[in-house]
Amino acid sequence: MRKKGFTLIELLVVIAIIALLLSILMPALSKVKDQARVVICATRQRQNIFGATLAANDNNGNIPKGGFNFENLNFDDAISFRAEEYLNLCSYIVGEGGGVDTSKSLSVDELKDAADKVVNSDARLNFVCPSLESFQTEMNPSGLLFTENTSMPFIHQYGSAGWTARIGYVYLGGFETDRWDWMSIKNTATEGKKWKSPDKTTDSGNLVLIADRYRYCPTLMTTLLYTHGDGGWGNGDIGNATSVLEVQEKYSKFKVNVGRLDGSVESSRLNNLDAHHVTSQDNTLWGHTGPDYYFF
């Protein structure tokens, strides 16, 4: 009597059905993961806004400054902090980093003591979009405070600007936008929309304090750096796009989280946001030589 069992054809049919089901489910699972990253990202942004507000309450209502010092002036760099400012802010957000006197520059040993529990633990993730957790820096390890740490945020020595923390968001607090030469710009999407940096807790709650790290710098790159694309972050080819508006339209389905001073965080499509310069494009103090767009 022949034993009952599956024939080769039956096995192949089952395998084909499983493969078909996987091909249907995988894109859906990937989309769910992308959506989950957007939600986690928004939560982190809210925590950062709350921490910045707490820090401001202990500093006469002054919002912690983004950027870093250069020749005794604050350089408005939206993806960096002075290391001391960053670590002091972390003490309000995640309870690590210690109360650092931001008016002083710490020594290397003092920085390491204050930064160890932030940079070398899960506490560091608060200032990193979930999509950028795997992003690795290509910087020279000799310039890093912790040479084994090559993912954001990392603390590195930035020439005469001193020790600087590079983060995985766009932080817009404390910029000296009132000193920018706004009269020289046309206030168009091409030139970058005029905006105001939140300086005080009494400023309008609608001012943007933090946003996802989307960047387009046409003089330096032919790609759009995004964080919430299909499968996470990436550098998107701009193709035949000749303006920032065309770049936004090409990647219009990508979501951008934007957090405001009042604690609200909204997820918007890239093409529904304005392009802004957040470094020195319109600031004669720095003489920036080309457009450098962020979106919020």
Secondary structure, DSSP 4 states (H G I P E B T S, - for coil): -PPP---HHHHHHHHHHHHHHHHHHHHHHHHHHHHHHHHHHHHHHHHHHHHHHHHHHTTTTBPPP-BEEETTEEE--TTEEEHHHHHHHHHHHTS-S----TTSPPPHHHHHHHHHHHHTSGGGGGGB-GGGTT-B--S-GGGBSSTT--BSSEEEE-GGG-EEEE-BSEE-TT--GGGS-GGGS--STTT--------BTTS-TTSEEEE---EE-TTT-SEEEEEEETTEEEEEE-TT--SHHHHHHHTTTSEEEEEETTS-EEEEEGGGS-EEE-SSTT-TTTT--S--EEE-
